[in-house]
Amino acid sequence: MNEYPDPNAFGISPWLGEYSNSGDSDDDDKPFSTRTLAEPTHDTSAESSLETYNEADETDEYVPEDSDVPSESFDEDIPQVGDARREPERGAGRYKGVKRGHRKPIEPTGQFKAVRSQAMSAFIDGKEDLAEQLALQAIQTNPEIYDGYSLLSTIYTARGEENKALTVLFNGAHTRPRNVEGWTKLAQLLLECTDERRNLAVADALYCYSRIIQADSQNINARYQKAALNRELGYLGRAVLEYEQLLKLLPHNTKILQHLAELCAAIDSVDRALDHYGESIAYYQSAEPLNVTSFTWSDVNVIIELYGFQLRYDDGISQLKSLSRWLLGRQFDIFWDSYTEDDREWDTDDEPRRLQVQEFRPGKHAPVAYGSSLPLELRIKLGVYRLKSSSQNVEEAMARLFTIVS
């Protein structure tokens, strides 16, 4: 009689139960999420997800130890790879009397330590089949100890059985739900998938990053990854919300604002992006000009494009001039705002038109603080927006475009 548990019958997970030790199994070629290949049950439209998703909807929301909110049972079935796309019922499995929060680590039994040590020795000696059997026995002895799953996953990885390794690691991660390092490692391994199973792997990685955020709500990398993965899966509304969470952690970060602007334009929510940019512009303009280094011409270009998406060409022209003037150190020359019919402020030379402006003081600012320093892309936009503005000033538009050509 075999003294070790049969991996085909061992109940670590439904996934592992499908494997055979015959050596000719095709199961390694299966997707990570064979059991849940159905499409996600939530609405994948950007508009719907933007309206309905919120931070509290994440699975198993963490409640601090001193909270009076009752806990979910810790005896719930461990999810498998692929189950990340199942939305849990709110309030399901709750009972009174147990508070959620950090749990005292469970100490492994002496038998677990001994069997795991034997498994390690067998693995080091190159006896991988024996090491697998011993690792399975260790997990059966103490299924709540992460180290057993980690060892078994390492064994499967060494044998090139990546699907088995991922499934075991996924199960093991739930024994230490607040272990950020474990969830991060699992997510990174999942994202190495580049074949037809990519979407399934991304959905499982998304689940991993959600668990990291539950353990550490200020984990910036996890939120970046979660936003990017939602975007990859087409959940643009959820990606927008995740970037907005990042803005709370990194206020006025222009890289986040640029990602947010692109997504908001894609889901026809441009005002949302403009509002965020407006708050950041007010913040940066209240700072000393020399201390503002993160807000650049790229941000001006993004903002002007947002106005273009809304066909608000006059507002786009006004904002282009105001922001450009500020970046060039002339933010107090607001008298130029009254010259809405033409763009003489951005002529290359003072003569003839700038000298015709009563408030203009030649020499107050260097010549490079005017037209010659306006980036090419913005000069093109200024000309194009002039053609599309309410005044449709063709002559002024051609003047901008001619300057570019010459």
N, C-alpha and C positions, 0 to 999 in steps of 0.2 A: 504493500500500500504506500502510495506517495504521501510522505509526511508534510509536504507543502501544499498550500491551497492551490486549487486549479484556477488559473487566471481567467479561464472561460466562464467559470461559475462565480468568481469572486465579485462581490457586489460593491465595488468602489463606485462604479457609475454604469449606467446603461450602455454608454459608449464602449467602455472596456470589455463589457460582457459580450460584445459582438466579435471580438478578435479570436483567432485561433492560433495555436502554437505549431501548426502543421508546416509552416514555412512557405506555403503557397497561397496565403491569403491575399486577396486584392483590397483588403480594407484600408490599407495605407493610402490608397488612391481616392478614398472617399473624401468629400468635403468635411470641414471641421464640424459642420452643423447638419449632418445628414438627417437627424431626427426632426429638425424644424426648418425645412426648406421653404415653407410657405412664406409669402410676402409679409412684411411687417403689418401688424393689425392697425397701427395708427395712420392717420392721413398723412401722405407724403407731400402734399402740396405746401409750398412755402407759406402761403397766406394763412392756411389753417394752423400750421405748426406755430407760426408767429403769434397767433391769437390765443392758442390753447395751452402752450407749453409754459411751464414755470419751474423754478428751482425746486419747489416742493414735490414735483411729480417724479423726481428721481427715485429709483428703487431703494427701499429701506432707508429713508431719510434718517440721518443720525440725530438723536436727541441727547443732550448732555446728561451726565450722571445725576445732577441735582434736579432734573426735570420731573414734573408730576405726570408726564404723558406715559401711559402704560406701554409696555414693551411688546414686540412681537416675540413669539416663541423662538428660542435658539435651536429648537429641534426640527426646524423646517427642513425639507429636502434640499440638499445642496444642488444648485443649478448646474447644468452641464454646458459645455461649449455650444453656443448657438441659442441658448435660452435667454440671452441678453435682450432679445427682441420681444420677449413676452412681457406685456405690461401687467404688473401685479395689481390685484384688486386693493383699492385703498381700504385700510383698516382690517384686511384679512389676517387671520391668525393672531390677533391681539388678545391678550388676556390680562386680567387685573393682578397687580401685586409685584411685578418685576419691572425694574427701571432699566432703561437702555443706557449704554455707555461702555466704558472700558471694563473688560472682564479680566479677572486674575488668570494669568497664563496657567494652562494645565501642565502638570509635570508628567513626563513620560515614565512609564513603568520600567522596572528593571528588565522585564522580559523584552520590551520594545528596544531598549538600549542594546541588549545582547544580540538580538536578531539583526538589528540595523548594523551593528558592528560587523557581524558575519557577512552581511550583504555587501558592505563596503570592501571587506577583504576579498570577497569573491570577485567583485568588479575590478579591483586593482590587479588581481591575478589573471584577468582576462576571461573569467568564467561568467560570461554575461547571462546565460540562461539560469544558472544557479543564483546569481545576484538578483535577477528579476523575481524568482520564486521567493527568495528571502525578503526582498523589499515588500512584496505583496503580503507576506506573512506579518511583517512589521506593521504595515498599515492596518491589517485585520486586527492586530493586537491593540493598537491605539489609533483609530481612524481620525481622531481629532488632532493629531500631531502633524505639523506641516513637514517636518524633516523627512518623514517617510515618503511622502509624495514627491518632494524635491529630488530625493535619491532615485526613485523609480523613473522620474522624468529624465534624469541625467543618463540612466541606463538606456532608455529608449532612444534618446538623442544619439548616443554613441553607436547604436545599431542602425541609425538612419531612419527610425520610425517616428517621424516628426509629428504625425497626427496623434499617435498614442502619447507622446511626450507632452504635447499641448493639452490634451484632455486631462491627463493626470495632474499637470500643473494647475489647470483651471479648477479642478476639484480641490486641490490642496490649498489654493489661495483662499478658499472660503473658511478654512480652519483658522486663518489669521486675517480677518476681514479688514483690519486697520493697518495692515502691513503694506505701506506704500511701495516699498522696494519690490515686493513680490508681485503686486498688480502691475507695476511698471515693466518688470521683466516679461511678464506674460503678454502684455500689450505689444511690446516691441517684437516679440517672437511672432505674434499673430500678424503684425504688419509687414513681416518679411514675405508674406504670401503675395504673389503677383500674377497668379493664373486665374482661371475662371471662378475660383472660390474667393476671389478678393473681396467682394461685397459682404460675404458671410464673415470673413475674417475681420473686416473693418467694423462690422456691427458688434462682434464680440470684443474687439479692442475698445470700442466706444463704451461698452459696459464696464470694462476694466477701469477706464479713466473716470467713469462716474463713481465707482467704488473708491477711487483715490480721493476724489473731491469730497465724498462723504466723510472720509477720515481726516482730510485736511482741506477745508473749504478755500484756503488761500494758496493752494498749490497752483502756481502760475503756469508751469509747464503742462500740467494735466488739463487745465482749461484751454490753453492754446491747442493742444492735441484734440480735445473734444470738439472745439469749434471747427477745426480743420476736417475732422472725420465726419461731422454732421454735414459739412459742405460737400465732401466727397460723395456721400450717400444721397445728396439732393435735398437734405432737410435744411434749407437755407434759412428759414425762420428761426429754427433752433440755433443755428450757427450765429445769427445776429444776436440772439439773447445771450449766448455764451461770450461773445465779444463785449457785450455791454457789461457782463459780470467782470470781465477783465479790466474794463475801464474803471470800475470801482476800486480795483486793486492797484491799477497803474493809471491814475487820472491824467487825461490829456496826452496820452501816448499816441503819437502820430501814426505809428505803424498799425496799431489797432484801429485807429480812425480810418485809415485807408482801406483796410480789409472790410470794415463795417460799411463804408461808403459803397464799395463795389457790390456787396451783398444787398444792401438796401436798394440800389438801383435795379438789381436783378428781380427783386420782388415788388417793385413799384412802391417803395416806401422811402422816397428821397428826403422828404421832410424830416424823417427820423435822423438820417445822417447829418443833414444840415443843422439840426438842433444840437447834436453832439459837437459838431465843428464850431458852432457859434459859441458854446460854452468854453471851448478850448481857446478860441481866438480872444475872447474877453480875458481869459486867464493870462495868456501870453502877452497881450498888449498892456496888461497892468504891471508886467515885470520890466526890469531894466532891459533896454534893447540889446545890450551886449551879452546879456545872460540867456537870450533866446537863440538856441542853436538847433533845436529839434524841429521847429516849424520852418519848412523850407518851400522853395518854389514848387516842389512836387505836390505839396498840400494845396497851394493856391490852384494849381492845375486841376486837381481832383475836385475842389470846391466849384470851380467854374464849369467843369463838366457836369456836375450835379444840376446846376442851373440850366444847362443845355438840355438835360434829360426832361426837364419840366417845361421846356420852351420859354423860359423866363430870361430872354436874352438881354433885356435892359437891366434887370437886376444883376445878371452875370457880368455885364460891362462895369457897372458901378462897383461891384465887389472886387473885380479884377484890379481896377484902378486903386481902390482903397488899400487892399492887401499888398499890392506891389509897392505902393508909395511907402507903406510901413516898413517892408523889408529893405527898402533902399534908404531908410533913415529920414524920410520926409513926412512922417505921420502927422505932424502938426500943420502941414500945408493943406488944410481942409477946404480952402477957397476953391480948389480945383473941382470940388464936388458940384459946383454950380454950373460947370461947363459940360452939359450933358449932350449937346448936339454934335460935338466934335471931340477929337482926342489930341488936341494940340500939346497937352501936357507931355505926351509921349513922342513928340517930334524929336528927331536927332539933334537939331540945332535950335538955339533960342530964336533966331530970326527965321521967318518974320513973326510967327503967330504967338509964341510965348511972350515976346516983348510987348505985344498988344494987350496983355493982361495987366491991369493996374496993380494987383497985389503981388505980382511976380517980382522978385528981387534978384537980378543977375548976380552970380557969384556967391549967393548965400549957400548954395549947394554945388558940389562939383558937377560938371556936365554929365559924368557917368551915372548920376543919380536920376537921369531921365530916360529918354527913349532907347539909348544904346545899350542899357543894362537890362531892358525887359527881355526875358528869354524868348527865343524864337517861337516856341510853341504857343506862348501866350500872345505874342504879336499876331500870329496866325489866327488865334481864337478871337482876338479883338477885332480883326478885319471881318471874319466870318460872322461874328455876332452882330456887327454893324449892319451887314447885309440883311440879317434876319430880324433886326430890332424893329420897333414900331415906327421909327423914323425912316428906316431903310435908306440910310445915308450911303449911297453908292460911292460918291466921290470920296468920302472919308474912308470907307472900306478899301477902296482902290489905293488910297494913299498909304495905308498900312501895308497892304500886300505888295505894292510897288517898292516900298522901302526894303522889304524882305528880299525881293528879287535883285534889287540893285546892290 
